[in-house]
Amino acid sequence: MSKSHPVLSDPARLRAEIRAGRFEGPTAGQGGDALQANLVILGAEDAIDFLRFCQMNPRPCPVLAVGEAGDPGLPLLGRGIDLRHDLPRYRVWRDGELAGEPTDIAALWRDDMVAFALGCSFSFEDALCQAGIPVRHQQAGRNVAMYRTDIATRPAGRFSGPLVVSMRAMPAADAIEAVKICDRFPLAHGAPVHLGDPAQIGIADIMRPDYGDAPIIEPGDIPVFWACGVTPQARSPPLVRLWRSPMRPVICW
């Protein structure tokens, strides 16, 4: 289970707390109605193919901003952002394997690195809460549950793999309203991609997510699944070296 933190509605204050090392958990429920983002950083030599991958798979990878090579800021998204310090935790991949989860990547930064900010489903959770729809992982102080599916993404260059989805369980009566609400947030994955039986999209055990924390499912709930920005971290075993970059680590959040 993730560590619980006080709710900070101001994005600039939240980034300051993260940079100071006082916030290390997932940002679900944080930042008020601000647009949240997933982050992918990789060498410039792979940036064009990755941008093509995002363009061909806009539901899991809606592009909010692309940085200049070597620039750790994203001025389009906010003043004073420094991607080397302003995320609670990073996932560093080398040769297709997870090499660490540091809280700061200043020592890994290179002048050829390009940052991609991708839409995040945490952005629409405030709207769900305002509509009275329970967001159970927020209520429990957990991260959202995420799963690899058997739905293939459209490949681009060396990038391919399965679609990853996030899941929020809610009363069946709320599910249609959630679809209507989230359809207004195309930059945060838009409407759900699946409702109901997880086996229909290749999920064998809903209580054992591939990423995040185990879900909370109350009696009368149905699972609702959204395309997820964690998709770039997923890959099929035969494609493990798609992310090969021994000198230029791939960094995701």
Buried (B, 14 or more C-beta within 10 A) or exposed (E): EBEEBEEBEEBBEBBBBBBEEEBBBBBBBBBEEBBBBBBBBBBBEBBEBBBBBBEBBBBBBBBBBBBEEEEBBBEEBBEEBBBBBBBBBBBBBBEBEEBBEBBBBEEBBEEBBBBBBBBBBBBBBBBBBEEEBBBBBBEBBBBBBBBBBEBEBEBBEBBBBBBBBBBBBBBEEBBEBBBEBBEEBEBBBBBBBBBEEBEEBBBEEBEEBBBBBBBBBEEEBBBBBBBBBBBBBBBEEEBEEBBBBEEBBBBBB
